[in-house]
Amino acid sequence: MMEESLQELVELTKRYHDYLITLDEDTVNESKEGKWSINEEIIHLVLSISPIIRALKMPKFQIRLLFGTASRPVYSFSEVEKIYREELGQGAVAPKYYEPKKNKFNTSKELYDKWLNKTLELEKLLNKWDQNDLDKVLLPHPSLGKLTISELVHFTLIHSKSHLLKVKNPETF
């Protein structure tokens, strides 16, 4: 269910937030072998969640007019994960506008606080929607096409886990 994915996303973000603030600046800004640094991974997650938040702030009727409603059953968590993994397997990468830009925060803690606050804002906005609308109202995803809001929550959890595994294996804390 979408509520479970949302709760797991919030808990995951809180755990990583608490872990990341313990790391020194050199560690979080180090880029190895052309890969994103820890801070760049978090900037990417902030950039990725922001359009969903912007959309959820719009009136529901406006979102329906812009993007429509699903005429199919809502995809489960595992179905969204399968679709995402298939897209990655076919070479899907983040569009340029989701690539991390220069860190505009004075400290890494400010960045992590921003990420946590964005996640909590998403939770708050989603709690204002009823499940039927979450399962029907569509929003665009750059690689996966139009997904229901529930499916986007599943995706956001899957996507966050994928990027955070690059930061630290969550089973170790």
C-alpha positions in Angstrom: 0.0 0.0 0.0 1.0 3.6 -0.6 0.8 4.5 3.1 3.4 1.8 3.9 5.8 3.1 1.2 5.3 6.7 2.4 6.0 5.7 6.0 9.1 3.7 5.0 10.3 6.7 2.9 10.0 9.0 5.9 11.7 6.6 8.3 14.5 5.9 5.7 15.1 9.6 5.3 15.2 10.2 9.0 17.7 7.4 9.5 20.0 8.5 6.8 19.7 12.2 7.9 20.8 11.2 11.3 23.7 9.2 9.9 24.8 11.7 7.3 25.1 14.6 9.8 27.8 12.6 11.7 30.1 12.5 8.6 32.8 15.0 8.0 32.7 17.4 5.0 35.6 15.7 3.1 33.7 12.4 3.2 30.4 13.8 2.0 31.9 15.9 -0.8 34.3 13.2 -2.1 33.6 12.0 -5.6 35.2 8.6 -6.5 35.7 7.4 -10.0 33.4 10.0 -11.6 30.5 8.9 -9.4 28.4 11.4 -7.5 29.5 12.4 -4.0 27.2 11.7 -1.0 26.0 15.3 -1.1 25.4 15.1 -4.9 23.2 12.0 -4.2 21.2 13.9 -1.7 20.9 17.0 -4.0 19.6 14.6 -6.7 17.0 13.3 -4.2 15.9 16.8 -3.3 15.6 17.7 -7.0 13.6 14.5 -7.7 11.0 15.0 -4.9 10.5 18.7 -5.5 8.3 18.5 -8.6 5.9 16.0 -6.9 5.6 18.5 -4.0 4.9 21.4 -6.4 2.2 19.3 -8.2 0.6 18.3 -4.9 0.3 22.0 -4.0 -1.9 22.6 -7.0 -5.7 22.2 -6.9 -6.7 18.6 -7.6 -8.9 19.6 -10.5 -6.0 21.4 -12.1 -3.7 18.3 -11.8 -6.5 16.2 -13.3 -6.9 18.6 -16.2 -3.2 18.8 -16.9 -2.3 15.1 -16.6 -5.5 13.1 -16.5 -6.6 10.1 -14.5 -5.7 6.5 -14.8 -8.2 4.1 -16.4 -6.1 1.1 -15.3 -5.6 -0.6 -12.0 -2.9 1.0 -9.8 0.5 -0.7 -10.0 1.7 -2.4 -6.9 5.1 -1.6 -5.3 6.7 -4.6 -7.0 5.2 -3.6 -10.4 6.6 -0.1 -10.1 10.0 -1.5 -9.1 10.0 -3.9 -12.0 9.2 -1.1 -14.5 11.9 1.1 -12.9 14.5 -1.7 -13.1 13.6 -2.4 -16.7 14.1 1.3 -17.6 17.4 1.3 -15.8 18.4 -1.8 -17.7 17.6 -0.1 -21.0 20.0 2.7 -20.1 17.6 5.3 -18.5 19.5 8.0 -16.6 18.5 11.1 -14.8 17.6 14.0 -17.1 20.0 16.9 -16.9 17.6 19.0 -14.7 17.7 16.3 -12.0 21.5 16.1 -12.0 23.1 17.6 -8.9 24.0 21.2 -9.3 26.5 23.1 -7.1 25.5 22.7 -3.4 23.9 26.0 -2.5 23.9 25.2 1.2 26.5 26.6 3.6 26.8 23.3 5.4 26.0 19.7 4.6 23.6 19.6 7.6 21.5 22.4 5.9 21.3 20.1 2.8 20.2 17.1 4.8 17.7 19.2 6.7 16.3 20.4 3.4 16.0 16.8 2.2 14.3 15.7 5.4 11.9 18.7 5.4 11.0 18.0 1.7 10.2 14.4 2.7 8.0 15.5 5.6 6.3 18.1 3.4 5.5 15.3 0.9 4.0 13.3 3.7 1.9 16.2 4.9 0.6 16.9 1.4 -0.2 13.3 0.7 -2.1 13.0 4.0 -4.6 15.6 2.6 -5.6 13.3 -0.3 -8.0 10.4 -0.2 -6.8 7.0 -1.4 -9.1 6.9 -4.5 -7.5 10.2 -5.8 -4.0 8.9 -5.0 -4.8 5.8 -7.0 -6.3 7.6 -10.0 -4.7 11.1 -10.5 -1.7 11.0 -12.8 1.6 12.9 -12.8 4.4 12.6 -15.4 7.6 10.8 -14.7 10.5 11.6 -17.1 11.4 7.9 -17.8 8.3 5.9 -16.7 5.6 8.0 -18.2 2.5 9.0 -16.3 2.1 7.3 -12.9 -0.6 7.7 -10.3 0.4 9.6 -7.2 0.4 6.3 -5.3 2.8 4.8 -7.8 5.0 7.9 -7.6 5.3 7.4 -3.8 6.4 3.8 -4.5 8.9 5.0 -7.1 10.2 7.7 -4.7 10.9 5.1 -2.1 12.5 2.7 -4.6 14.6 5.5 -6.1 15.7 6.8 -2.7 16.8 3.4 -1.6 18.7 2.9 -4.8 20.7 6.2 -4.3 21.1 5.7 -0.6 22.6 2.3 -1.1 25.5 4.1 -2.8 25.9 6.2 0.3 25.9 3.4 2.9 24.3 0.0 3.2 21.2 0.6 5.4 21.5 -2.9 7.1 24.7 -1.7 8.7 22.9 0.8 11.0 
